[in-house]
Amino acid sequence: MEKRVLRRLHTRIVGMGSICGGIPSPMAEVFLRSLPPPAELDPAKYRRFEREEALRSRLPPSSTAPEPFYDIVHGAAGHKHVALITREGNLITFGDNRYGQTAAPVEEQAPSCCDEPTYDRQRPAVARRVTQEVSAAPLYIDLDGAFARGETRVVCGSNYTIVYQPGGRRAIAFGNNHVGQLGIGHKNPVSAVRGFAEWNLAAEWWGGNSSVIHTVTCGFNHAVLQLSSGALLSFGATRGGELGIGTTVSSREPTPLP
C-alpha cells in the first residue's frame, strides 16, 4: 500500500496516526502492520475510507493551498535569511534580522538565567537585556496590495532584500545598505522601523518612459538590474570592480554599464 494512503488509513481508522499527518516512523509502520486488517477492525469505516479514496483519485489537483499553509510562488535566500512571495503578493521572511533584512520588528527579550549582569560601582547590579535579532519563526508581512497583480519576484543579497515586479517599475528594498546595495540613492539602512524604501519611478537611470524591470540579480553586496530595453545597470559595492562601471567607488543607485 502506498505510504500516504497507509498514513491516512491508520490515522482515520486505526486511530494511531502520526502527529499532523506526518510520515510515520519505520517502527510505527511495523507496529501498524502487526494489527488486525482495518477491514476486520471496523468494516463500516473501512468501506467509507475506500469510497473517499476512490473519490479523491478522480478529483483534479487543487491549486489552492489548504489553511494554514500559504501558496508560495517565489523565494530567495541571503547569507542567513530567507524571503518568500505568496500568490497574493505578500511576504514571508525568517532568519537573521540584524540589518533589517527580514523586516521583522526588533524585540527586547527579558533577561534569562544565563545573562551576565553588568555592574556599576555607583548603581545596583542590572541584568543585561538582549535584543532578539534571529527568528526561526516565519513572519508574514502584508504588503497591502502593492504587489497583488502581476508577477512578483524577490531577490536577496548577503543582508538585504529586494522585491520587484517584472514588467513594471515597482520595487521595494530593505536591510543593510552601507554601500548602496538597495539602489535607493543613499547608504542608510532600511528596517521595519523605517518601513520599506521604494525605487524612484521617475529617475533618469530608467532611460525613458517605456523601460521597465526585466530581472534583478543580487550578489553579496551588489546587484545587477536588466531593463526591458536590454540595458544593464548595477549598484552597490564595487571595491573589486564587480559593478563593471569603470570605478571602484560604490554606487547608491542603478548605474548603466558602459
VEXTORBA-303896 format. One line per 4 residues: number of its first residue (from 1); their letters; for each residue x, y, z of N, C-alpha, C, CB. Coordinates in Angstrom, 3 decimals. Glycine has a CB too. Layout:
<recs>
NUM	A	X,Y,Z,X,Y,Z,X,Y,Z,X,Y,Z; ...
</recs>
This chain:
<recs>
1	MEKR	0.849,-1.197,0.000,0.000,0.000,0.000,0.884,1.247,0.000,-0.960,0.006,1.233; 0.489,2.234,-0.780,1.259,3.462,-0.867,1.340,4.132,0.499,0.641,4.413,-1.897; 2.492,4.755,0.812,2.721,5.290,2.157,1.706,6.339,2.554,4.098,5.876,2.249; 1.371,7.277,1.629,0.448,8.332,2.020,-0.961,7.781,2.237,0.426,9.433,0.964
5	VLRR	-1.323,6.697,1.489,-2.622,6.061,1.718,-2.613,5.348,3.056,-2.964,5.071,0.582; -1.496,4.664,3.370,-1.372,3.998,4.664,-1.487,4.998,5.799,-0.044,3.247,4.758; -0.866,6.183,5.614,-0.911,7.199,6.656,-2.351,7.653,6.906,-0.030,8.400,6.272; -3.104,7.911,5.831,-4.500,8.318,6.008,-5.314,7.187,6.610,-5.111,8.755,4.669
9	LHTR	-4.989,5.953,6.210,-5.747,4.799,6.690,-5.601,4.618,8.188,-5.301,3.539,5.974; -4.361,4.555,8.682,-4.199,4.305,10.116,-4.538,5.525,10.944,-2.783,3.864,10.418; -4.494,6.732,10.348,-4.876,7.926,11.098,-6.374,7.957,11.341,-4.438,9.187,10.358; -7.150,7.583,10.336,-8.601,7.747,10.416,-9.331,6.494,10.873,-9.133,8.164,9.084
13	IVGM	-8.742,5.317,10.688,-9.446,4.086,11.054,-8.872,3.474,12.328,-9.373,3.072,9.911; -7.568,3.229,12.333,-6.954,2.606,13.496,-6.817,3.599,14.639,-5.593,2.031,13.133; -6.654,4.895,14.302,-6.550,5.911,15.344,-5.177,6.012,15.950,-7.530,5.637,16.415; -4.159,5.539,15.238,-2.796,5.577,15.765,-1.897,6.400,14.851,-2.234,4.151,15.924
17	GSIC	-2.460,7.439,14.247,-1.731,8.208,13.247,-0.616,9.041,13.830,-2.665,9.092,12.510; 0.308,9.417,12.981,1.381,10.298,13.416,0.862,11.717,13.533,2.570,10.235,12.447; 1.597,12.567,14.238,1.155,13.925,14.528,1.035,14.731,13.243,2.123,14.612,15.499; -0.094,15.408,13.068,-0.344,16.314,11.937,-0.180,15.623,10.588,0.592,17.506,12.009
21	GGIP	-0.396,14.304,10.544,-0.304,13.620,9.263,1.104,13.446,8.746,-1.090,14.348,8.264; 2.098,13.587,9.614,3.474,13.421,9.185,3.761,11.972,8.819,4.427,13.889,10.272; 4.881,11.729,8.164,5.226,10.375,7.742,5.513,9.516,8.968,6.446,10.388,6.787; 4.868,8.350,9.098,5.098,7.505,10.270,6.514,6.948,10.272,4.082,6.359,10.313
25	SPMA	7.052,6.749,11.463,8.392,6.190,11.577,8.368,4.716,11.174,8.937,6.357,13.017; 9.528,4.143,10.818,9.572,2.713,10.471,9.027,1.821,11.579,10.995,2.300,10.152; 9.327,2.159,12.842,8.819,1.347,13.953,7.301,1.426,14.021,9.435,1.806,15.290; 6.742,2.634,13.759,5.289,2.778,13.785,4.646,1.957,12.675,4.892,4.253,13.650
29	EVFL	5.279,1.911,11.507,4.722,1.133,10.404,4.735,-0.358,10.730,5.506,1.400,9.110; 5.835,-0.809,11.348,5.897,-2.227,11.737,4.782,-2.551,12.719,7.272,-2.568,12.360; 4.568,-1.655,13.694,3.507,-1.875,14.674,2.134,-1.901,14.009,3.546,-0.790,15.750; 1.899,-0.965,13.095,0.594,-0.890,12.436,0.327,-2.120,11.580,0.507,0.366,11.577
33	RSLP	1.369,-2.625,10.928,1.189,-3.808,10.093,0.932,-5.060,10.930,2.413,-4.016,9.211; 1.294,-5.004,12.214,1.051,-6.157,13.084,-0.380,-6.190,13.612,2.024,-6.144,14.249; -1.131,-5.104,13.430,-2.516,-5.047,13.894,-3.433,-5.819,12.952,-2.985,-3.589,14.014; -4.629,-6.132,13.404,-5.594,-6.795,12.518,-5.883,-5.932,11.301,-6.900,-7.103,13.269
37	PPAE	-6.239,-6.530,10.161,-6.567,-5.745,8.971,-7.677,-4.742,9.270,-6.984,-6.669,7.818; -7.566,-3.511,8.749,-8.595,-2.496,9.018,-9.997,-2.934,8.625,-8.258,-1.229,8.291; -10.097,-3.757,7.575,-11.419,-4.214,7.136,-12.098,-5.053,8.210,-11.303,-5.020,5.840; -11.296,-5.753,9.022,-11.855,-6.554,10.108,-12.031,-5.720,11.374,-10.959,-7.761,10.395
41	LDPA	-11.162,-4.730,11.555,-11.208,-3.917,12.767,-12.467,-3.064,12.829,-9.982,-3.028,12.848; -12.833,-2.441,11.711,-14.059,-1.635,11.644,-14.529,-1.631,10.191,-13.820,-0.160,12.173; -15.336,-2.597,9.797,-15.757,-2.722,8.391,-16.448,-1.471,7.846,-16.686,-3.902,8.244; -17.272,-0.820,8.667,-18.008,0.355,8.187,-17.052,1.502,7.855,-19.037,0.812,9.241
45	KYRR	-16.106,1.760,8.748,-15.133,2.822,8.492,-14.249,2.485,7.297,-14.268,3.062,9.730; -13.907,1.213,7.159,-13.053,0.823,6.048,-13.754,1.033,4.713,-12.626,-0.630,6.193; -15.039,0.690,4.634,-15.791,0.906,3.391,-15.879,2.400,3.061,-17.211,0.301,3.506; -16.088,3.226,4.090,-16.136,4.669,3.856,-14.777,5.179,3.378,-16.565,5.411,5.137
49	FERE	-13.723,4.644,3.984,-12.371,5.030,3.566,-12.135,4.692,2.098,-11.319,4.333,4.442; -12.549,3.518,1.665,-12.372,3.118,0.271,-13.130,4.043,-0.670,-12.831,1.679,0.070; -14.374,4.419,-0.271,-15.166,5.317,-1.114,-14.485,6.683,-1.239,-16.589,5.481,-0.537; -13.996,7.208,-0.117,-13.359,8.524,-0.145,-12.052,8.509,-0.933,-13.099,9.008,1.274
53	EALR	-11.284,7.425,-0.844,-10.048,7.323,-1.607,-10.332,7.231,-3.097,-9.240,6.115,-1.152; -11.390,6.520,-3.459,-11.766,6.433,-4.872,-12.175,7.803,-5.400,-12.911,5.423,-5.069; -12.918,8.560,-4.586,-13.323,9.904,-4.983,-12.116,10.828,-5.076,-14.345,10.470,-3.995; -11.198,10.709,-4.130,-10.000,11.550,-4.125,-9.167,11.335,-5.390,-9.151,11.260,-2.880
57	SRLP	-9.052,10.098,-5.839,-8.235,9.796,-7.012,-8.825,10.359,-8.290,-8.063,8.308,-7.152; -10.141,10.622,-8.300,-10.787,11.161,-9.503,-10.787,12.680,-9.547,-12.204,10.663,-9.592; -10.523,13.329,-8.413,-10.552,14.787,-8.363,-9.281,15.373,-8.968,-10.724,15.271,-6.917; -9.390,16.498,-9.708,-8.185,17.161,-10.227,-7.400,17.776,-9.080,-8.554,18.248,-11.271
61	PSST	-6.085,17.918,-9.224,-5.287,18.535,-8.151,-5.723,19.965,-7.899,-3.793,18.502,-8.499; -5.797,20.331,-6.632,-6.247,21.673,-6.262,-5.100,22.667,-6.357,-6.834,21.676,-4.845; -5.382,23.864,-6.880,-4.366,24.912,-6.969,-4.360,25.808,-5.740,-4.589,25.751,-8.212; -5.265,25.556,-4.812,-5.373,26.365,-3.600,-4.749,25.621,-2.435,-6.846,26.712,-3.294
65	APEP	-3.807,26.251,-1.773,-3.155,25.621,-0.626,-4.103,25.599,0.562,-1.852,26.358,-0.261; -4.198,24.480,1.285,-5.080,24.418,2.446,-4.547,25.259,3.585,-5.260,22.982,2.902; -5.432,25.864,4.332,-5.017,26.617,5.505,-4.419,25.664,6.528,-6.204,27.399,6.112; -3.470,26.051,7.357,-2.935,27.410,7.464,-1.718,27.647,6.571,-2.568,27.699,8.897
69	FYDI	-1.586,26.869,5.498,-0.410,26.994,4.652,-0.623,28.077,3.598,-0.084,25.652,3.983; 0.486,28.661,3.122,0.432,29.686,2.091,0.958,29.115,0.780,1.245,30.935,2.512; 0.425,29.614,-0.305,0.857,29.191,-1.621,2.052,30.049,-2.027,-0.302,29.301,-2.661; 3.237,29.476,-1.976,4.470,30.206,-2.265,4.763,30.136,-3.765,5.661,29.629,-1.444
73	VHGA	5.018,31.291,-4.386,5.285,31.326,-5.823,6.740,31.660,-6.142,4.377,32.334,-6.489; 7.458,32.236,-5.181,8.867,32.563,-5.444,9.590,32.762,-4.120,8.993,33.838,-6.336; 10.885,32.552,-4.111,11.658,32.711,-2.886,13.128,32.947,-3.177,11.497,31.495,-2.004; 13.823,33.440,-2.172,15.262,33.684,-2.294,15.888,33.602,-0.914,15.550,35.069,-2.952
77	AGHK	17.194,33.367,-0.890,17.920,33.262,0.377,19.146,34.157,0.352,18.329,31.802,0.657; 19.372,34.852,1.464,20.586,35.628,1.641,21.605,34.825,2.415,20.291,36.947,2.352; 22.508,35.515,3.088,23.543,34.822,3.853,22.936,34.028,5.005,24.571,35.825,4.388; 22.020,34.654,5.765,21.392,33.979,6.898,19.905,34.313,6.998,22.097,34.361,8.194
81	HVAL	19.262,34.630,5.888,17.828,34.904,5.931,17.160,34.409,4.650,17.566,36.415,6.128; 15.847,34.247,4.736,15.051,33.745,3.610,13.836,34.639,3.431,14.616,32.261,3.836; 13.467,34.906,2.183,12.270,35.685,1.866,11.450,34.928,0.830,12.644,37.109,1.345; 10.140,34.848,1.060,9.229,34.123,0.175,8.098,35.041,-0.262,8.666,32.865,0.875
85	ITRE	7.593,34.839,-1.477,6.462,35.594,-2.003,5.256,34.670,-2.099,6.798,36.217,-3.389; 4.112,35.101,-1.571,2.886,34.316,-1.676,2.152,34.664,-2.964,1.977,34.557,-0.455; 1.189,33.836,-3.318,0.411,34.074,-4.533,-0.306,35.420,-4.485,-0.603,32.951,-4.739; -0.646,35.868,-3.281,-1.350,37.148,-3.134,-0.414,38.349,-3.205,-2.099,37.173,-1.822
89	GNLI	0.898,38.110,-3.338,1.847,39.212,-3.419,2.297,39.736,-2.078,1.255,40.318,-4.190; 2.258,38.896,-1.054,2.744,39.281,0.269,4.037,38.535,0.584,1.675,38.997,1.351; 4.667,38.895,1.697,5.979,38.361,2.052,5.919,37.437,3.255,6.940,39.490,2.329; 6.782,36.441,3.255,7.063,35.630,4.437,8.583,35.606,4.584,6.454,34.160,4.314
93	TFGD	9.090,36.021,5.734,10.536,36.068,5.942,10.910,35.388,7.252,11.037,37.521,5.936; 12.143,34.929,7.329,12.664,34.396,8.589,14.185,34.352,8.517,12.082,32.977,8.884; 14.793,34.277,9.691,16.249,34.215,9.772,16.845,35.419,10.470,16.837,34.092,8.397; 18.104,35.686,10.167,18.848,36.782,10.791,18.268,38.124,10.358,20.349,36.703,10.427
97	NRYG	18.014,39.000,11.335,17.442,40.315,11.048,18.319,41.434,11.610,16.025,40.417,11.625; 19.594,41.167,11.746,20.494,42.145,12.357,20.501,43.475,11.613,21.900,41.589,12.413; 20.322,43.425,10.307,20.337,44.651,9.498,18.955,44.999,8.949,21.322,44.504,8.345; 17.922,44.351,9.472,16.570,44.624,8.998,16.211,43.886,7.729,16.401,46.078,8.778
101	QTAA	16.977,42.851,7.367,16.771,42.175,6.090,15.520,41.297,6.046,17.967,41.339,5.775; 14.912,40.996,7.200,13.635,40.271,7.190,12.460,41.196,7.467,13.657,39.147,8.219; 12.734,42.466,7.733,11.695,43.470,8.044,10.937,43.135,9.319,10.708,43.586,6.884; 11.513,42.295,10.169,10.863,41.948,11.433,11.102,43.050,12.456,11.381,40.592,11.968
105	PVEE	10.113,43.331,13.303,10.329,44.319,14.366,11.351,43.804,15.367,9.004,44.652,15.081; 12.167,44.682,15.881,13.181,44.309,16.868,12.526,44.241,18.232,14.369,45.316,16.874; 12.656,43.106,18.880,12.034,42.905,20.181,13.101,42.783,21.255,11.137,41.658,20.169; 12.776,43.293,22.423,13.668,43.154,23.574,13.270,41.924,24.369,13.629,44.420,24.468
109	QAPS	14.228,41.033,24.586,13.976,39.841,25.372,14.182,40.133,26.853,14.884,38.695,24.918; 13.368,39.503,27.671,13.583,39.600,29.109,14.873,38.876,29.462,12.381,39.008,29.898; 15.605,39.338,30.439,16.861,38.673,30.806,16.611,37.249,31.271,17.586,39.460,31.902; 17.475,36.346,30.869,17.328,34.950,31.258,18.278,34.634,32.405,17.593,34.016,30.059
113	CCDE	18.210,33.374,32.853,19.046,32.967,33.975,20.523,32.951,33.599,18.623,31.597,34.474; 20.783,32.874,32.283,22.168,32.779,31.838,22.781,34.130,31.503,22.255,31.882,30.642; 21.996,35.210,31.537,22.531,36.535,31.243,23.468,36.981,32.355,21.393,37.554,31.058; 24.605,37.497,31.965,25.545,38.006,32.951,25.174,39.437,33.313,26.995,37.934,32.421
117	PTYD	25.038,39.748,34.591,24.712,41.118,34.975,25.895,42.043,34.750,24.273,41.174,36.436; 25.599,43.289,34.435,26.646,44.301,34.306,26.648,45.139,35.572,26.431,45.195,33.037; 27.812,45.419,36.076,27.909,46.094,37.363,28.428,47.519,37.196,28.816,45.307,38.307; 27.910,48.361,37.992,28.359,49.748,38.055,28.600,50.067,39.531,27.302,50.741,37.404
121	RQRP	29.733,50.661,39.838,30.070,50.906,41.240,29.074,51.829,41.919,31.457,51.492,41.347; 28.468,52.716,41.156,27.555,53.690,41.747,26.100,53.217,41.743,27.662,55.001,41.007; 25.805,52.114,41.033,24.415,51.670,40.908,24.297,50.193,41.246,23.884,51.935,39.490; 23.097,49.750,41.597,22.897,48.320,41.834,23.119,47.532,40.547,21.481,48.054,42.388
125	AVAR	23.332,46.244,40.713,23.532,45.380,39.550,22.281,45.367,38.684,23.896,43.948,39.988; 22.467,45.464,37.380,21.353,45.470,36.427,21.567,44.340,35.436,21.235,46.848,35.688; 20.548,43.541,35.235,20.666,42.432,34.288,20.705,42.972,32.866,19.494,41.433,34.456; 21.558,42.386,32.052,21.699,42.820,30.663,20.501,42.346,29.852,23.016,42.288,30.049
129	RVTQ	19.964,43.224,28.991,18.865,42.872,28.106,19.427,42.518,26.731,17.838,44.033,28.005; 18.866,41.512,26.128,19.369,41.008,24.860,18.373,41.332,23.753,19.629,39.486,24.936; 18.858,41.877,22.663,17.999,42.183,21.527,17.837,40.944,20.657,18.575,43.355,20.704; 16.582,40.583,20.353,16.307,39.425,19.520,16.512,39.795,18.051,14.868,38.901,19.761
133	EVSA	17.528,39.190,17.399,17.838,39.525,16.018,17.639,38.363,15.066,19.243,40.012,15.919; 17.520,37.157,15.589,17.354,35.982,14.747,16.070,35.276,15.129,18.562,35.030,14.873; 15.250,34.950,14.134,13.994,34.263,14.398,13.828,33.114,13.414,12.800,35.240,14.304; 13.566,31.924,13.952,13.284,30.772,13.106,11.812,30.711,12.742,13.706,29.483,13.801
137	APLY	10.993,31.504,13.420,9.557,31.510,13.146,9.268,32.415,11.954,8.757,31.976,14.392; 8.577,31.921,10.926,8.266,32.760,9.760,7.420,33.967,10.140,7.540,31.941,8.696; 7.730,35.106,9.535,6.984,36.340,9.746,6.189,36.647,8.490,7.931,37.520,10.108; 4.870,36.792,8.623,4.012,37.134,7.488,3.893,38.647,7.403,2.604,36.473,7.622
141	IDLD	4.193,39.211,6.234,4.172,40.658,6.031,3.162,40.994,4.943,5.583,41.192,5.656; 2.091,41.660,5.317,1.066,42.079,4.362,1.544,43.347,3.655,-0.309,42.320,5.075; 1.722,43.280,2.353,2.196,44.424,1.576,1.052,45.294,1.070,3.027,43.947,0.405; -0.127,45.086,1.603,-1.274,45.968,1.376,-1.606,46.131,-0.106,-1.006,47.327,1.988
145	GAFA	-1.512,45.043,-0.847,-1.919,45.077,-2.247,-0.928,45.691,-3.209,-3.169,45.801,-2.356; 0.251,46.075,-2.734,1.233,46.718,-3.613,1.686,45.795,-4.739,2.441,47.169,-2.806; 1.694,44.480,-4.476,2.121,43.514,-5.485,1.028,42.480,-5.743,3.417,42.817,-5.046; -0.216,42.901,-5.642,-1.335,41.965,-5.763,-1.565,41.511,-7.199,-2.596,42.600,-5.226
149	RGET	-1.169,42.312,-8.169,-1.409,41.982,-9.574,-0.096,41.753,-10.299,-2.208,43.095,-10.265; -0.115,40.771,-11.177,1.071,40.501,-11.971,2.089,39.647,-11.249,1.702,41.780,-12.383; 3.146,39.347,-11.946,4.221,38.509,-11.421,5.055,39.295,-10.413,5.113,37.985,-12.567; 5.450,38.643,-9.335,6.281,39.279,-8.310,7.482,38.392,-8.016,5.463,39.544,-7.012
153	RVVC	8.642,39.002,-7.861,9.865,38.268,-7.584,10.589,38.882,-6.392,10.777,38.252,-8.818; 11.369,38.058,-5.693,12.171,38.527,-4.569,13.596,38.028,-4.758,11.582,38.041,-3.205; 14.563,38.885,-4.456,15.977,38.513,-4.513,16.641,38.970,-3.221,16.686,39.143,-5.764; 17.677,38.252,-2.826,18.375,38.564,-1.573,19.874,38.628,-1.808,18.051,37.516,-0.487
157	GSNY	20.507,39.611,-1.178,21.955,39.642,-1.098,22.364,39.118,0.265,22.507,41.072,-1.340; 23.547,39.467,0.712,24.018,38.945,1.990,23.083,39.309,3.132,25.409,39.462,2.283; 22.780,40.605,3.275,21.944,41.069,4.382,20.900,42.077,3.912,22.811,41.691,5.475; 20.369,41.883,2.733,19.352,42.798,2.214,18.395,42.053,1.291,20.010,43.978,1.466
161	TIVY	17.237,42.676,1.050,16.169,42.045,0.275,15.557,43.058,-0.681,15.084,41.456,1.207; 15.262,42.619,-1.908,14.591,43.454,-2.906,13.408,42.678,-3.472,15.576,43.882,-4.046; 12.234,43.297,-3.440,11.022,42.717,-4.023,10.654,43.571,-5.231,9.836,42.655,-2.973; 10.386,42.937,-6.369,10.106,43.715,-7.576,9.101,42.996,-8.470,11.402,43.983,-8.352
165	QPGG	8.571,43.739,-9.440,7.636,43.197,-10.416,8.241,43.265,-11.814,6.297,43.960,-10.369; 8.540,42.130,-12.425,8.976,42.147,-13.819,7.868,42.735,-14.696,9.355,40.716,-14.297; 8.251,43.563,-15.627,7.264,44.199,-16.484,6.713,45.488,-15.923,6.149,43.266,-16.737; 7.235,45.926,-14.782,6.809,47.179,-14.169,8.008,47.901,-13.583,5.749,46.927,-13.082
169	RRAI	7.735,48.949,-12.826,8.815,49.703,-12.190,8.777,49.616,-10.670,8.749,51.148,-12.612; 7.814,48.927,-10.152,7.690,48.880,-8.697,8.723,47.936,-8.098,6.275,48.445,-8.290; 9.465,48.453,-7.127,10.441,47.648,-6.391,10.620,48.260,-5.016,11.806,47.565,-7.148; 10.644,47.419,-3.999,10.921,47.867,-2.643,12.159,47.139,-2.142,9.702,47.618,-1.703
173	AFGN	12.890,47.788,-1.243,14.132,47.216,-0.743,14.268,47.511,0.740,15.345,47.767,-1.520; 14.911,46.599,1.464,15.130,46.802,2.893,16.298,45.946,3.354,13.856,46.465,3.703; 16.903,46.374,4.455,18.046,45.663,5.011,19.294,46.527,5.008,18.300,44.385,4.235; 20.442,45.877,5.003,21.715,46.595,5.037,21.912,47.402,3.752,22.884,45.609,5.235
177	NHVG	22.515,48.571,3.886,22.646,49.464,2.733,23.920,50.291,2.831,21.426,50.386,2.625; 24.946,49.744,3.487,26.143,50.535,3.776,26.954,50.891,2.540,27.013,49.795,4.734; 26.734,50.189,1.428,27.421,50.528,0.179,26.423,50.818,-0.942,28.362,49.387,-0.238; 25.186,51.118,-0.566,24.182,51.466,-1.566,23.562,50.287,-2.281,24.779,52.358,-2.564
181	QLGI	23.636,49.088,-1.684,23.162,47.883,-2.364,21.642,47.799,-2.515,23.642,46.683,-1.624; 20.899,48.716,-1.887,19.445,48.737,-2.066,19.040,49.530,-3.308,18.771,49.330,-0.830; 19.943,50.330,-3.842,19.657,51.080,-5.057,18.683,52.222,-4.874,19.132,50.168,-6.082; 18.677,52.829,-3.681,17.668,53.850,-3.365,18.264,55.244,-3.227,16.948,53.486,-2.087
185	GHKN	19.531,55.423,-3.616,20.110,56.753,-3.655,20.824,57.216,-2.412,19.079,57.694,-3.952; 20.878,56.398,-1.367,21.628,56.758,-0.162,22.189,55.490,0.462,20.730,57.528,0.857; 22.904,55.628,1.585,23.545,54.481,2.224,23.018,54.213,3.626,25.032,54.695,2.281; 21.827,54.694,3.931,21.238,54.439,5.242,20.511,53.099,5.238,20.272,55.575,5.637
189	PVSA	20.642,52.302,6.307,19.919,51.029,6.360,18.418,51.249,6.423,20.373,50.206,7.562; 17.668,50.290,5.932,16.208,50.364,5.938,15.682,49.145,6.679,15.626,50.435,4.481; 14.971,49.371,7.783,14.437,48.283,8.591,12.944,48.477,8.779,15.151,48.205,9.956; 12.331,47.585,9.573,10.894,47.684,9.822,10.537,48.988,10.513,10.420,46.506,10.662
193	VRGF	11.487,49.541,11.274,11.226,50.808,11.962,11.023,51.927,10.946,12.387,51.157,12.922; 11.790,51.892,9.852,11.705,52.926,8.819,10.741,52.545,7.700,13.082,53.195,8.238; 10.278,51.316,7.672,9.444,50.853,6.573,10.295,50.368,5.415,8.509,51.960,6.110; 9.700,50.255,4.251,10.411,49.819,3.068,10.775,51.030,2.214,9.567,48.815,2.263
197	AEWN	11.901,50.964,1.537,12.292,52.026,0.609,11.918,51.600,-0.803,13.820,52.337,0.712; 11.347,52.510,-1.571,10.898,52.203,-2.927,11.803,52.876,-3.950,9.438,52.648,-3.131; 12.051,52.178,-5.035,12.839,52.776,-6.107,12.094,53.964,-6.704,13.155,51.735,-7.198; 12.862,54.967,-7.120,12.304,56.169,-7.731,11.749,55.836,-9.116,13.376,57.283,-7.827
201	LAAE	10.433,55.981,-9.276,9.785,55.602,-10.533,10.122,56.550,-11.681,8.286,55.555,-10.344; 10.603,57.752,-11.352,10.875,58.752,-12.387,12.356,59.083,-12.511,10.103,60.015,-12.096; 13.217,58.240,-11.969,14.657,58.513,-12.006,15.184,58.489,-13.442,15.420,57.487,-11.146; 16.249,59.232,-13.672,16.821,59.325,-15.016,17.413,58.002,-15.489,17.886,60.400,-15.051
205	WWGG	17.861,57.181,-14.537,18.523,55.951,-14.947,17.591,54.955,-15.639,19.145,55.300,-13.753; 16.270,55.175,-15.576,15.353,54.304,-16.312,15.587,54.424,-17.820,13.889,54.651,-15.969; 16.057,55.582,-18.259,16.396,55.750,-19.670,15.214,55.911,-20.602,17.186,54.603,-20.115; 14.113,56.436,-20.107,12.944,56.633,-20.964,11.680,56.172,-20.279,13.115,55.897,-22.280
209	NSSV	10.544,56.569,-20.846,9.261,56.259,-20.222,8.817,54.819,-20.433,8.210,57.181,-20.751; 9.377,54.150,-21.432,8.906,52.803,-21.758,9.693,51.699,-21.062,8.969,52.594,-23.241; 10.811,52.022,-20.467,11.651,50.994,-19.843,11.049,50.506,-18.533,13.060,51.533,-19.597; 11.042,49.196,-18.353,10.559,48.577,-17.120,11.560,47.503,-16.697,9.124,47.967,-17.313
213	IHTV	11.346,46.946,-15.517,12.251,45.928,-14.980,12.069,44.610,-15.727,12.008,45.725,-13.469; 13.179,44.014,-16.101,13.146,42.647,-16.631,13.550,41.664,-15.533,14.086,42.506,-17.867; 14.750,41.816,-15.006,15.204,40.976,-13.896,16.124,41.773,-12.978,15.930,39.717,-14.422; 16.232,41.301,-11.743,17.205,41.825,-10.780,17.950,40.629,-10.198,16.505,42.682,-9.641
217	TCGF	19.261,40.721,-10.129,20.082,39.654,-9.563,21.013,40.250,-8.518,20.892,38.919,-10.671; 21.099,39.593,-7.367,21.913,40.109,-6.263,23.186,39.300,-6.079,21.113,40.107,-4.969; 24.271,40.012,-5.812,25.488,39.395,-5.329,25.563,39.590,-3.824,26.734,39.987,-6.033; 26.764,39.479,-3.265,26.897,39.596,-1.814,26.492,40.986,-1.338,28.335,39.291,-1.383
221	NHAV	27.103,42.017,-1.910,26.759,43.396,-1.548,26.556,44.278,-2.778,27.846,43.992,-0.664; 26.164,43.676,-3.888,25.864,44.458,-5.082,24.768,43.752,-5.866,27.134,44.658,-5.960; 24.168,44.470,-6.800,23.081,43.900,-7.593,23.165,44.402,-9.022,21.713,44.248,-6.980; 22.589,43.623,-9.935,22.536,43.987,-11.349,21.079,43.977,-11.795,23.398,43.012,-12.220
225	LQLS	20.679,45.059,-12.440,19.317,45.232,-12.949,19.349,45.186,-14.467,18.692,46.568,-12.450; 18.471,44.369,-15.051,18.307,44.370,-16.501,16.944,44.949,-16.834,18.463,42.937,-17.089; 16.921,45.957,-17.699,15.674,46.586,-18.112,15.098,45.878,-19.333,15.894,48.074,-18.412; 13.841,46.185,-19.619,13.185,45.580,-20.776,13.872,45.970,-22.079,11.719,45.987,-20.821
229	SGAL	14.575,47.087,-22.080,15.303,47.530,-23.269,16.573,46.728,-23.508,15.646,48.994,-23.147; 16.951,45.908,-22.524,18.187,45.144,-22.606,19.339,45.797,-21.884,18.557,44.932,-24.026; 19.169,47.046,-21.456,20.237,47.761,-20.756,20.526,47.113,-19.410,19.862,49.237,-20.562; 21.805,47.098,-19.037,22.234,46.566,-17.748,22.679,47.710,-16.850,23.375,45.537,-17.925
233	LSFG	22.224,47.686,-15.606,22.618,48.681,-14.614,23.040,47.944,-13.355,21.458,49.691,-14.316; 23.959,48.517,-12.605,24.433,47.870,-11.387,24.552,48.897,-10.274,25.786,47.169,-11.625; 24.537,48.397,-9.037,24.648,49.286,-7.879,25.143,48.490,-6.683,23.287,49.965,-7.560; 25.718,49.216,-5.726,26.253,48.567,-4.533,27.768,48.618,-4.501,25.785,47.127,-4.462
237	ATRG	28.365,47.611,-3.880,29.816,47.577,-3.684,30.547,47.294,-4.987,30.187,46.525,-2.644; 31.672,47.956,-5.176,32.484,47.698,-6.371,33.966,47.862,-6.070,32.076,48.637,-7.512; 34.347,47.504,-4.848,35.760,47.619,-4.460,36.646,46.801,-5.384,35.959,47.166,-3.009; 36.134,45.674,-5.836,36.899,44.843,-6.764,36.455,45.009,-8.201,36.787,43.401,-6.373
241	GELG	35.687,46.064,-8.478,35.227,46.307,-9.840,34.035,45.468,-10.248,36.332,46.061,-10.786; 33.318,44.883,-9.261,32.231,43.967,-9.599,31.034,44.620,-10.287,31.766,43.294,-8.367; 30.917,45.952,-10.219,29.801,46.620,-10.892,30.065,46.809,-12.385,29.531,47.971,-10.242; 31.314,46.779,-12.789,31.642,46.917,-14.201,31.390,48.299,-14.759,30.873,45.934,-14.987
245	IGTT	31.453,49.328,-13.899,31.146,50.691,-14.343,32.397,51.555,-14.456,30.162,51.341,-13.387; 33.569,50.939,-14.379,34.810,51.670,-14.594,35.320,52.436,-13.401,34.634,52.597,-15.698; 34.832,52.128,-12.202,35.294,52.799,-10.996,35.212,51.837,-9.823,34.466,54.074,-10.718; 35.945,52.143,-8.761,35.875,51.335,-7.544,35.102,52.061,-6.449,37.283,50.988,-7.050
249	VSSR	34.362,53.093,-6.825,33.508,53.828,-5.889,32.109,53.225,-5.945,33.476,55.363,-6.225; 31.581,52.815,-4.805,30.273,52.164,-4.777,29.185,53.089,-5.304,29.934,51.715,-3.358; 28.153,52.491,-5.895,27.058,53.249,-6.494,25.801,53.098,-5.651,26.796,52.786,-7.942; 25.138,54.214,-5.332,23.966,54.196,-4.467,22.664,53.975,-5.228,23.885,55.482,-3.702
253	EPTP	22.705,54.051,-6.534,21.521,53.811,-7.354,21.954,53.131,-8.643,20.760,55.140,-7.652; 21.021,52.503,-9.349,21.390,51.803,-10.580,22.162,52.696,-11.550,20.146,51.267,-11.261; 23.324,52.209,-11.965,24.208,52.949,-12.867,24.404,52.142,-14.145,25.580,53.250,-12.187; 24.141,52.727,-15.309,24.283,51.980,-16.569,25.711,51.497,-16.786,23.851,52.848,-17.749
257	LP	25.836,50.274,-17.255,27.147,49.765,-17.639,27.550,50.390,-18.966,27.141,48.214,-17.736; 28.814,50.766,-19.118,29.253,51.396,-20.371,29.229,50.406,-21.537,30.666,51.974,-20.207
</recs>
